[in-house]
């Protein structure tokens, strides 16, 4: 049986750190994103790892309104973008591009 490990690096970009007006806990934001994401079916049965950088913006209410996952894998791109659009991250400054690196590791 294959084990799956989804790792979100605790490396919200400099833009995110500067955008956090309320002093939001970076680890709390990463944990919230990590909890909301699942693994796409297209990578569940492969021995591979991939790092994807996700760029996203939130509105005044913290709802993710724009997202772009940088990967050549169309399935992962669609999956991540769809899941990010369901997130609300209230402690981020609106209309500022934030980034997070996501590592899928399947073994």
MOPAC internal coordinates of N, CA, C and O (Angstrom, degrees):
PM7 1SCF
backbone

  N    0.0000 0     0.00 0     0.00 0    0    0    0
  C    1.4550 1     0.00 0     0.00 0    1    0    0
  C    1.5268 1   109.51 1     0.00 0    2    1    0
  O    1.2310 1   120.83 1   -44.55 1    3    2    1
  N    1.2764 1   116.01 1   135.45 1    3    2    1
  C    1.4599 1   120.56 1  -178.28 1    5    3    2
  C    1.5301 1   109.63 1   -82.79 1    6    5    3
  O    1.2310 1   122.12 1   -41.18 1    7    6    5
  N    1.2905 1   113.54 1   138.82 1    7    6    5
  C    1.4627 1   119.76 1   175.33 1    9    7    6
  C    1.5089 1   108.48 1   -97.02 1   10    9    7
  O    1.2310 1   121.20 1   -30.98 1   11   10    9
  N    1.2895 1   115.32 1   149.02 1   11   10    9
  C    1.4564 1   120.61 1  -177.15 1   13   11   10
  C    1.5098 1   109.24 1  -125.08 1   14   13   11
  O    1.2310 1   121.54 1   -44.04 1   15   14   13
  N    1.3064 1   114.66 1   135.96 1   15   14   13
  C    1.4500 1   120.38 1   177.04 1   17   15   14
  C    1.5145 1   108.08 1  -132.55 1   18   17   15
  O    1.2310 1   120.78 1   -61.20 1   19   18   17
  N    1.3105 1   116.11 1   118.80 1   19   18   17
  C    1.4617 1   121.36 1   175.49 1   21   19   18
  C    1.5185 1   106.83 1  -105.15 1   22   21   19
  O    1.2310 1   121.46 1   -60.64 1   23   22   21
  N    1.2977 1   114.81 1   119.36 1   23   22   21
  C    1.4568 1   120.13 1  -177.05 1   25   23   22
  C    1.5137 1   109.22 1  -117.54 1   26   25   23
  O    1.2310 1   121.04 1   -51.85 1   27   26   25
  N    1.3018 1   115.61 1   128.15 1   27   26   25
  C    1.4651 1   120.24 1   170.57 1   29   27   26
  C    1.5157 1   106.32 1  -105.57 1   30   29   27
  O    1.2310 1   120.79 1   -58.30 1   31   30   29
  N    1.2828 1   116.09 1   121.70 1   31   30   29
  C    1.4504 1   117.59 1   178.78 1   33   31   30
  C    1.5195 1   108.81 1   -67.83 1   34   33   31
  O    1.2310 1   121.20 1   -36.12 1   35   34   33
  N    1.2995 1   115.31 1   143.88 1   35   34   33
  C    1.4594 1   119.94 1  -178.26 1   37   35   34
  C    1.5167 1   108.00 1   -86.29 1   38   37   35
  O    1.2310 1   122.18 1  -126.11 1   39   38   37
  N    1.2895 1   113.43 1    53.89 1   39   38   37
  C    1.4451 1   120.62 1  -172.75 1   41   39   38
  C    1.5197 1   108.35 1  -130.03 1   42   41   39
  O    1.2310 1   120.72 1  -117.32 1   43   42   41
  N    1.3007 1   116.22 1    62.68 1   43   42   41
  C    1.4580 1   117.95 1   170.38 1   45   43   42
  C    1.5204 1   105.23 1   -65.20 1   46   45   43
  O    1.2310 1   121.12 1   -43.05 1   47   46   45
  N    1.2704 1   115.46 1   136.95 1   47   46   45
  C    1.4639 1   119.99 1  -170.62 1   49   47   46
  C    1.5242 1   113.35 1   -63.44 1   50   49   47
  O    1.2310 1   121.93 1    -9.42 1   51   50   49
  N    1.3148 1   113.91 1   170.58 1   51   50   49
  C    1.4655 1   120.74 1   176.15 1   53   51   50
  C    1.5187 1   109.93 1   -56.85 1   54   53   51
  O    1.2310 1   120.10 1   142.56 1   55   54   53
  N    1.3387 1   117.42 1   -37.44 1   55   54   53
  C    1.4614 1   120.26 1   177.95 1   57   55   54
  C    1.5155 1   111.05 1   -59.33 1   58   57   55
  O    1.2310 1   120.24 1   138.30 1   59   58   57
  N    1.3177 1   117.14 1   -41.70 1   59   58   57
  C    1.4561 1   120.09 1  -179.96 1   61   59   58
  C    1.5173 1   110.94 1   -65.98 1   62   61   59
  O    1.2310 1   120.67 1   136.82 1   63   62   61
  N    1.3073 1   116.33 1   -43.18 1   63   62   61
  C    1.4616 1   119.31 1  -179.17 1   65   63   62
  C    1.5275 1   110.16 1   -62.22 1   66   65   63
  O    1.2310 1   120.22 1   135.30 1   67   66   65
  N    1.3119 1   117.19 1   -44.70 1   67   66   65
  C    1.4611 1   120.42 1   178.69 1   69   67   66
  C    1.5243 1   111.49 1   -68.03 1   70   69   67
  O    1.2310 1   120.55 1   150.01 1   71   70   69
  N    1.3306 1   116.56 1   -29.99 1   71   70   69
  C    1.4534 1   120.11 1  -176.29 1   73   71   70
  C    1.5207 1   112.69 1   -78.38 1   74   73   71
  O    1.2310 1   120.25 1   166.53 1   75   74   73
  N    1.3097 1   117.12 1   -13.47 1   75   74   73
  C    1.4475 1   120.11 1  -176.17 1   77   75   74
  C    1.5245 1   109.58 1   -82.03 1   78   77   75
  O    1.2310 1   121.33 1   -90.25 1   79   78   77
  N    1.3040 1   115.07 1    89.75 1   79   78   77
  C    1.4639 1   120.67 1  -176.25 1   81   79   78
  C    1.5251 1   112.96 1   -68.99 1   82   81   79
  O    1.2310 1   120.55 1   146.29 1   83   82   81
  N    1.3253 1   116.56 1   -33.71 1   83   82   81
  C    1.4567 1   120.25 1  -173.69 1   85   83   82
  C    1.5152 1   112.63 1   -89.95 1   86   85   83
  O    1.2310 1   120.05 1  -171.71 1   87   86   85
  N    1.3313 1   117.51 1     8.29 1   87   86   85
  C    1.4564 1   119.95 1  -179.19 1   89   87   86
  C    1.5208 1   111.64 1    71.46 1   90   89   87
  O    1.2310 1   120.40 1  -146.71 1   91   90   89
  N    1.3026 1   116.84 1    33.29 1   91   90   89
  C    1.4602 1   121.49 1  -178.02 1   93   91   90
  C    1.5165 1   110.76 1   -56.66 1   94   93   91
  O    1.2310 1   121.45 1   -37.09 1   95   94   93
  N    1.2956 1   114.82 1   142.91 1   95   94   93
  C    1.4466 1   121.61 1   178.15 1   97   95   94
  C    1.5241 1   109.21 1   -73.43 1   98   97   95
  O    1.2310 1   120.65 1   -63.59 1   99   98   97
  N    1.3224 1   116.37 1   116.41 1   99   98   97
  C    1.4574 1   122.32 1  -177.84 1  101   99   98
  C    1.5261 1   110.90 1   -58.10 1  102  101   99
  O    1.2310 1   120.31 1   138.35 1  103  102  101
  N    1.3186 1   117.00 1   -41.65 1  103  102  101
  C    1.4615 1   120.34 1  -179.89 1  105  103  102
  C    1.5267 1   111.91 1   -63.91 1  106  105  103
  O    1.2310 1   120.74 1   144.85 1  107  106  105
  N    1.3129 1   116.19 1   -35.15 1  107  106  105
  C    1.4675 1   120.88 1   177.86 1  109  107  106
  C    1.5348 1   110.49 1   -64.60 1  110  109  107
  O    1.2310 1   120.70 1   137.42 1  111  110  109
  N    1.3429 1   116.27 1   -42.58 1  111  110  109
  C    1.4641 1   120.41 1   177.96 1  113  111  110
  C    1.5309 1   111.10 1   -63.65 1  114  113  111
  O    1.2310 1   120.57 1   134.85 1  115  114  113
  N    1.3259 1   116.52 1   -45.15 1  115  114  113
  C    1.4628 1   120.70 1   179.94 1  117  115  114
  C    1.5241 1   110.08 1   -62.18 1  118  117  115
  O    1.2310 1   120.20 1   136.57 1  119  118  117
  N    1.3175 1   117.22 1   -43.43 1  119  118  117
  C    1.4759 1   121.32 1   179.63 1  121  119  118
  C    1.5234 1   110.83 1   -61.52 1  122  121  119
  O    1.2310 1   120.36 1   138.35 1  123  122  121
  N    1.3300 1   116.91 1   -41.65 1  123  122  121
  C    1.4596 1   120.49 1   179.38 1  125  123  122
  C    1.5336 1   110.94 1   -63.04 1  126  125  123
  O    1.2310 1   120.65 1   136.73 1  127  126  125
  N    1.3265 1   116.37 1   -43.27 1  127  126  125
  C    1.4653 1   120.27 1   178.73 1  129  127  126
  C    1.5228 1   109.83 1   -66.21 1  130  129  127
  O    1.2310 1   120.48 1   134.89 1  131  130  129
  N    1.3248 1   116.69 1   -45.11 1  131  130  129
  C    1.4569 1   121.32 1  -179.00 1  133  131  130
  C    1.5262 1   111.25 1   -59.33 1  134  133  131
  O    1.2310 1   120.26 1   138.56 1  135  134  133
  N    1.3109 1   117.11 1   -41.44 1  135  134  133
  C    1.4612 1   121.56 1  -179.85 1  137  135  134
  C    1.5217 1   111.52 1   -66.42 1  138  137  135
  O    1.2310 1   120.20 1   146.21 1  139  138  137
  N    1.3187 1   117.23 1   -33.79 1  139  138  137
  C    1.4683 1   121.36 1  -176.13 1  141  139  138
  C    1.5289 1   113.49 1   -78.63 1  142  141  139
  O    1.2310 1   120.24 1   158.67 1  143  142  141
  N    1.3252 1   117.16 1   -21.33 1  143  142  141
  C    1.4593 1   119.66 1  -175.07 1  145  143  142
  C    1.5198 1   112.41 1   -90.63 1  146  145  143
  O    1.2310 1   121.53 1   -33.23 1  147  146  145
  N    1.3111 1   114.68 1   146.77 1  147  146  145
  C    1.4636 1   121.25 1   174.03 1  149  147  146
  C    1.5252 1   108.09 1  -122.58 1  150  149  147
  O    1.2310 1   121.15 1    -6.76 1  151  150  149
  N    1.3028 1   115.40 1   173.24 1  151  150  149
  C    1.4596 1   120.46 1  -179.14 1  153  151  150
  C    1.5149 1   110.12 1   -93.59 1  154  153  151
  O    1.2310 1   120.07 1   -50.61 1  155  154  153
  N    1.3193 1   117.46 1   129.39 1  155  154  153
  C    1.4588 1   120.03 1   178.53 1  157  155  154
  C    1.5293 1   111.10 1   -64.58 1  158  157  155
  O    1.2310 1   120.71 1   -34.43 1  159  158  157
  N    1.3195 1   116.25 1   145.57 1  159  158  157
  C    1.4571 1   121.62 1   179.61 1  161  159  158
  C    1.5250 1   111.66 1   -57.32 1  162  161  159
  O    1.2310 1   120.15 1   146.26 1  163  162  161
  N    1.3089 1   117.32 1   -33.74 1  163  162  161
  C    1.4627 1   121.06 1  -174.83 1  165  163  162
  C    1.5277 1   113.37 1   -64.34 1  166  165  163
  O    1.2310 1   119.62 1   160.45 1  167  166  165
  N    1.3273 1   118.33 1   -19.55 1  167  166  165
  C    1.4632 1   119.68 1   179.41 1  169  167  166
  C    1.5176 1   113.48 1  -111.59 1  170  169  167
  O    1.2310 1   119.81 1   176.23 1  171  170  169
  N    1.3173 1   117.96 1    -3.77 1  171  170  169
  C    1.4651 1   120.65 1  -176.38 1  173  171  170
  C    1.5248 1   113.33 1   -65.57 1  174  173  171
  O    1.2310 1   119.47 1   151.19 1  175  174  173
  N    1.2848 1   118.62 1   -28.81 1  175  174  173
  C    1.4613 1   120.83 1  -173.18 1  177  175  174
  C    1.5178 1   112.84 1  -113.59 1  178  177  175
  O    1.2310 1   120.48 1  -151.73 1  179  178  177
  N    1.3018 1   116.70 1    28.27 1  179  178  177
  C    1.4624 1   121.27 1  -179.41 1  181  179  178
  C    1.5217 1   109.33 1  -127.75 1  182  181  179
  O    1.2310 1   121.14 1   -36.44 1  183  182  181
  N    1.3094 1   115.43 1   143.56 1  183  182  181
  C    1.4593 1   120.10 1   173.32 1  185  183  182
  C    1.5136 1   107.53 1   -85.16 1  186  185  183
  O    1.2310 1   120.93 1   -86.63 1  187  186  185
  N    1.2969 1   115.83 1    93.37 1  187  186  185
  C    1.4586 1   118.94 1  -178.24 1  189  187  186
  C    1.5099 1   110.55 1  -158.41 1  190  189  187
  O    1.2310 1   121.61 1   -15.65 1  191  190  189
  N    1.2897 1   114.52 1   164.35 1  191  190  189
  C    1.4566 1   120.14 1   172.57 1  193  191  190
  C    1.5178 1   106.93 1  -136.13 1  194  193  191
  O    1.2310 1   121.35 1   -28.72 1  195  194  193
  N    1.2944 1   115.03 1   151.28 1  195  194  193
  C    1.4581 1   119.70 1  -179.69 1  197  195  194
  C    1.5151 1   109.07 1  -151.76 1  198  197  195
  O    1.2310 1   121.90 1   -42.72 1  199  198  197
  N    1.3244 1   113.97 1   137.28 1  199  198  197
  C    1.4657 1   120.44 1   175.60 1  201  199  198
  C    1.5121 1   107.75 1  -104.53 1  202  201  199
  O    1.2310 1   120.98 1   -52.47 1  203  202  201
  N    1.3227 1   115.74 1   127.53 1  203  202  201
  C    1.4650 1   122.09 1  -179.95 1  205  203  202
  C    1.5184 1   107.90 1  -122.57 1  206  205  203
  O    1.2310 1   120.65 1   -48.51 1  207  206  205
  N    1.3151 1   116.36 1   131.49 1  207  206  205
  C    1.4609 1   120.66 1   173.09 1  209  207  206
  C    1.5190 1   107.34 1   -97.94 1  210  209  207
  O    1.2310 1   121.20 1   -52.86 1  211  210  209
  N    1.3269 1   115.31 1   127.14 1  211  210  209
  C    1.4592 1   121.25 1  -179.50 1  213  211  210
  C    1.5306 1   108.29 1  -110.86 1  214  213  211
  O    1.2310 1   121.21 1   -54.49 1  215  214  213
  N    1.3176 1   115.28 1   125.51 1  215  214  213
  C    1.4695 1   122.91 1   176.06 1  217  215  214
  C    1.5239 1   107.07 1  -103.10 1  218  217  215
  O    1.2310 1   120.33 1   -47.66 1  219  218  217
  N    1.3362 1   116.98 1   132.34 1  219  218  217
  C    1.4556 1   118.63 1  -178.75 1  221  219  218
  C    1.5230 1   111.57 1  -149.95 1  222  221  219
  O    1.2310 1   121.30 1   -24.45 1  223  222  221
  N    1.3354 1   115.12 1   155.55 1  223  222  221
  C    1.4688 1   123.09 1   176.58 1  225  223  222
  C    1.5205 1   108.45 1  -126.85 1  226  225  223
  O    1.2310 1   121.05 1   -29.46 1  227  226  225
  N    1.3208 1   115.60 1   150.54 1  227  226  225
  C    1.4641 1   120.97 1   176.08 1  229  227  226
  C    1.5264 1   109.12 1  -118.83 1  230  229  227
  O    1.2310 1   120.85 1   -21.15 1  231  230  229
  N    1.3398 1   115.98 1   158.85 1  231  230  229
  C    1.4590 1   120.32 1   174.95 1  233  231  230
  C    1.5279 1   109.66 1   -91.99 1  234  233  231
  O    1.2310 1   119.90 1     7.79 1  235  234  233
  N    1.3234 1   117.79 1  -172.21 1  235  234  233
  C    1.4665 1   122.45 1  -176.56 1  237  235  234
  C    1.5318 1   112.81 1   -62.06 1  238  237  235
  O    1.2310 1   120.62 1   153.99 1  239  238  237
  N    1.3286 1   116.42 1   -26.01 1  239  238  237
  C    1.4693 1   120.35 1   178.93 1  241  239  238
  C    1.5347 1   111.91 1   -88.52 1  242  241  239
  O    1.2310 1   120.27 1   175.51 1  243  242  241
  N    1.3226 1   117.10 1    -4.49 1  243  242  241
  C    1.4479 1   121.18 1   179.38 1  245  243  242
  C    1.5238 1   114.59 1    92.59 1  246  245  243
  O    1.2310 1   120.52 1  -178.91 1  247  246  245
  N    1.3267 1   116.61 1     1.09 1  247  246  245
  C    1.4652 1   120.37 1   179.85 1  249  247  246
  C    1.5254 1   109.31 1   -75.21 1  250  249  247
  O    1.2310 1   121.02 1   -47.03 1  251  250  249
  N    1.3330 1   115.66 1   132.97 1  251  250  249
  C    1.4635 1   119.60 1   177.08 1  253  251  250
  C    1.5243 1   107.95 1   -67.68 1  254  253  251
  O    1.2310 1   120.91 1   -57.33 1  255  254  253
  N    1.3240 1   115.86 1   122.67 1  255  254  253
  C    1.4668 1   120.54 1  -176.05 1  257  255  254
  C    1.5242 1   112.71 1  -113.75 1  258  257  255
  O    1.2310 1   120.69 1   164.41 1  259  258  257
  N    1.3165 1   116.28 1   -15.59 1  259  258  257
  C    1.4584 1   120.23 1  -179.73 1  261  259  258
  C    1.5177 1   108.05 1  -147.02 1  262  261  259
  O    1.2310 1   120.84 1   -44.66 1  263  262  261
  N    1.3385 1   115.99 1   135.34 1  263  262  261
  C    1.4648 1   119.83 1  -178.58 1  265  263  262
  C    1.5203 1   109.75 1  -148.32 1  266  265  263
  O    1.2310 1   121.29 1   -36.48 1  267  266  265
  N    1.3334 1   115.13 1   143.52 1  267  266  265
  C    1.4610 1   120.92 1   176.63 1  269  267  266
  C    1.5241 1   108.02 1  -143.85 1  270  269  267
  O    1.2310 1   120.85 1   -67.32 1  271  270  269
  N    1.3351 1   115.98 1   112.68 1  271  270  269
  C    1.4593 1   121.54 1   177.39 1  273  271  270
  C    1.5218 1   108.74 1   -93.15 1  274  273  271
  O    1.2310 1   120.26 1   -57.48 1  275  274  273
  N    1.3221 1   117.12 1   122.52 1  275  274  273
  C    1.4662 1   122.28 1  -177.92 1  277  275  274
  C    1.5333 1   109.61 1   -88.89 1  278  277  275
  O    1.2310 1   121.23 1   -82.39 1  279  278  277
  N    1.3305 1   115.25 1    97.61 1  279  278  277
  C    1.4610 1   122.52 1   176.07 1  281  279  278
  C    1.5206 1   108.93 1  -157.22 1  282  281  279
  O    1.2310 1   120.99 1   -27.04 1  283  282  281
  N    1.3118 1   115.72 1   152.96 1  283  282  281
  C    1.4701 1   119.43 1   176.90 1  285  283  282
  C    1.5271 1   111.57 1   -86.67 1  286  285  283
  O    1.2310 1   120.27 1   170.74 1  287  286  285
  N    1.3214 1   117.08 1    -9.26 1  287  286  285
  C    1.4600 1   122.09 1   179.17 1  289  287  286
  C    1.5374 1   108.87 1   -84.80 1  290  289  287
  O    1.2310 1   120.49 1   -71.62 1  291  290  289
  N    1.3203 1   116.67 1   108.38 1  291  290  289
  C    1.4709 1   121.48 1  -175.43 1  293  291  290
  C    1.5197 1   112.86 1   -62.21 1  294  293  291
  O    1.2310 1   120.06 1   142.58 1  295  294  293
  N    1.3433 1   117.49 1   -37.42 1  295  294  293
  C    1.4658 1   120.70 1  -179.95 1  297  295  294
  C    1.5256 1   111.76 1   -64.41 1  298  297  295
  O    1.2310 1   121.00 1   134.01 1  299  298  297
  N    1.3267 1   115.70 1   -45.99 1  299  298  297
  C    1.4668 1   119.44 1   179.38 1  301  299  298
  C    1.5247 1   109.78 1   -64.85 1  302  301  299
  O    1.2310 1   120.26 1   137.20 1  303  302  301
  N    1.3220 1   117.10 1   -42.80 1  303  302  301
  C    1.4670 1   121.80 1   179.87 1  305  303  302
  C    1.5267 1   110.81 1   -57.05 1  306  305  303
  O    1.2310 1   120.35 1   128.16 1  307  306  305
  N    1.3311 1   116.94 1   -51.84 1  307  306  305
  C    1.4705 1   120.99 1  -179.92 1  309  307  306
  C    1.5222 1   111.19 1   -61.50 1  310  309  307
  O    1.2310 1   121.09 1   136.55 1  311  310  309
  N    1.3224 1   115.51 1   -43.45 1  311  310  309
  C    1.4675 1   120.74 1  -177.42 1  313  311  310
  C    1.5308 1   111.12 1   -61.85 1  314  313  311
  O    1.2310 1   120.45 1   129.63 1  315  314  313
  N    1.3317 1   116.75 1   -50.37 1  315  314  313
  C    1.4653 1   120.64 1  -179.16 1  317  315  314
  C    1.5199 1   112.33 1   -64.17 1  318  317  315
  O    1.2310 1   120.54 1   135.80 1  319  318  317
  N    1.3175 1   116.56 1   -44.20 1  319  318  317
  C    1.4632 1   119.49 1  -178.96 1  321  319  318
  C    1.5226 1   111.09 1   -63.28 1  322  321  319
  O    1.2310 1   120.39 1   139.37 1  323  322  321
  N    1.3185 1   116.86 1   -40.63 1  323  322  321
  C    1.4657 1   120.66 1   178.59 1  325  323  322
  C    1.5311 1   110.61 1   -63.18 1  326  325  323
  O    1.2310 1   120.40 1   136.06 1  327  326  325
  N    1.3326 1   116.84 1   -43.94 1  327  326  325
  C    1.4653 1   119.76 1  -179.40 1  329  327  326
  C    1.5243 1   112.19 1   -69.45 1  330  329  327
  O    1.2310 1   119.78 1   141.73 1  331  330  329
  N    1.3184 1   118.02 1   -38.27 1  331  330  329
  C    1.4653 1   120.36 1   179.11 1  333  331  330
  C    1.5249 1   111.20 1   -63.33 1  334  333  331
  O    1.2310 1   120.00 1   144.32 1  335  334  333
  N    1.3192 1   117.60 1   -35.68 1  335  334  333
  C    1.4696 1   120.49 1  -178.93 1  337  335  334
  C    1.5308 1   112.91 1   -67.14 1  338  337  335
  O    1.2310 1   119.73 1   169.93 1  339  338  337
  N    1.3208 1   118.13 1   -10.07 1  339  338  337
  C    1.4679 1   121.02 1   176.68 1  341  339  338
  C    1.5282 1   111.81 1   -93.38 1  342  341  339
  O    1.2310 1   120.13 1   172.58 1  343  342  341
  N    1.3230 1   117.36 1    -7.42 1  343  342  341
  C    1.4680 1   121.43 1  -175.72 1  345  343  342
  C    1.5218 1   113.38 1   -81.60 1  346  345  343
  O    1.2310 1   121.36 1   -30.38 1  347  346  345
  N    1.3189 1   115.00 1   149.62 1  347  346  345
  C    1.4592 1   122.87 1   169.23 1  349  347  346
  C    1.5242 1   106.78 1  -126.24 1  350  349  347
  O    1.2310 1   120.74 1   -61.96 1  351  350  349
  N    1.3212 1   116.19 1   118.04 1  351  350  349
  C    1.4661 1   122.89 1  -177.72 1  353  351  350
  C    1.5246 1   107.65 1  -122.74 1  354  353  351
  O    1.2310 1   120.83 1   -94.43 1  355  354  353
  N    1.3083 1   116.02 1    85.57 1  355  354  353
  C    1.4564 1   122.43 1  -167.78 1  357  355  354
  C    1.5195 1   115.64 1   -68.70 1  358  357  355
  O    1.2310 1   119.44 1   161.78 1  359  358  357
  N    1.3161 1   118.67 1   -18.22 1  359  358  357
  C    1.4612 1   119.42 1  -175.50 1  361  359  358
  C    1.5227 1   114.29 1   -90.20 1  362  361  359
  O    1.2310 1   120.20 1  -170.58 1  363  362  361
  N    1.3192 1   117.23 1     9.42 1  363  362  361
  C    1.4610 1   120.15 1   179.68 1  365  363  362
  C    1.5191 1   110.91 1  -102.17 1  366  365  363
  O    1.2310 1   121.33 1   -30.98 1  367  366  365
  N    1.3111 1   115.05 1   149.02 1  367  366  365
  C    1.4554 1   120.82 1   179.45 1  369  367  366
  C    1.5313 1   109.38 1   -70.40 1  370  369  367
  O    1.2310 1   119.91 1   -46.78 1  371  370  369
  N    1.3231 1   117.77 1   133.22 1  371  370  369
  C    1.4724 1   120.90 1  -179.83 1  373  371  370
  C    1.5244 1   112.64 1   -64.87 1  374  373  371
  O    1.2310 1   121.53 1   -31.04 1  375  374  373
  N    1.3208 1   114.68 1   148.96 1  375  374  373
  C    1.4661 1   123.54 1   172.57 1  377  375  374
  C    1.5282 1   113.92 1    60.32 1  378  377  375
  O    1.2310 1   120.68 1  -148.26 1  379  378  377
  N    1.3139 1   116.31 1    31.74 1  379  378  377
  C    1.4559 1   122.55 1   174.93 1  381  379  378
  C    1.5251 1   106.31 1  -121.12 1  382  381  379
  O    1.2310 1   120.09 1   -45.15 1  383  382  381
  N    1.3245 1   117.44 1   134.85 1  383  382  381
  C    1.4569 1   119.95 1   179.75 1  385  383  382
  C    1.5217 1   109.84 1   -76.46 1  386  385  383
  O    1.2310 1   121.14 1   -56.57 1  387  386  385
  N    1.3255 1   115.43 1   123.43 1  387  386  385
  C    1.4564 1   123.66 1   177.42 1  389  387  386
  C    1.5188 1   107.94 1  -110.14 1  390  389  387
  O    1.2310 1   120.21 1   -24.58 1  391  390  389
  N    1.3193 1   117.20 1   155.42 1  391  390  389
  C    1.4599 1   120.36 1   176.74 1  393  391  390
  C    1.5147 1   110.72 1  -132.95 1  394  393  391
  O    1.2310 1   121.52 1   -27.80 1  395  394  393
  N    1.3132 1   114.69 1   152.20 1  395  394  393
  C    1.4533 1   121.51 1   172.58 1  397  395  394
  C    1.5162 1   107.37 1  -146.90 1  398  397  395
  O    1.2310 1   121.07 1   -39.82 1  399  398  397
  N    1.3240 1   115.56 1   140.18 1  399  398  397
  C    1.4635 1   120.52 1   176.52 1  401  399  398
  C    1.5230 1   109.05 1   -94.32 1  402  401  399
  O    1.2310 1   120.91 1   -46.43 1  403  402  401
  N    1.3103 1   115.87 1   133.57 1  403  402  401
  C    1.4561 1   122.24 1   179.48 1  405  403  402
  C    1.5157 1   107.49 1  -119.91 1  406  405  403
  O    1.2310 1   120.64 1   -51.73 1  407  406  405
  N    1.3249 1   116.39 1   128.27 1  407  406  405
  C    1.4547 1   121.22 1   178.07 1  409  407  406
  C    1.5128 1   109.02 1  -113.15 1  410  409  407
  O    1.2310 1   120.69 1   -59.70 1  411  410  409
  N    1.3191 1   116.28 1   120.30 1  411  410  409
  C    1.4564 1   121.78 1   171.12 1  413  411  410
  C    1.5271 1   107.00 1   -96.12 1  414  413  411
  O    1.2310 1   120.69 1   -55.94 1  415  414  413
  N    1.3247 1   116.28 1   124.06 1  415  414  413
  C    1.4573 1   121.14 1   178.17 1  417  415  414
  C    1.5202 1   107.16 1  -127.69 1  418  417  415
  O    1.2310 1   120.73 1   -61.10 1  419  418  417
  N    1.3298 1   116.22 1   118.90 1  419  418  417
  C    1.4609 1   120.84 1  -178.98 1  421  419  418
  C    1.5107 1   108.34 1  -123.49 1  422  421  419
  O    1.2310 1   121.24 1   -53.07 1  423  422  421
  N    1.3189 1   115.23 1   126.93 1  423  422  421
  C    1.4646 1   118.83 1   179.18 1  425  423  422
  C    1.5068 1   110.53 1  -143.82 1  426  425  423
  O    1.2310 1   120.10 1   180.00 1  427  426  425

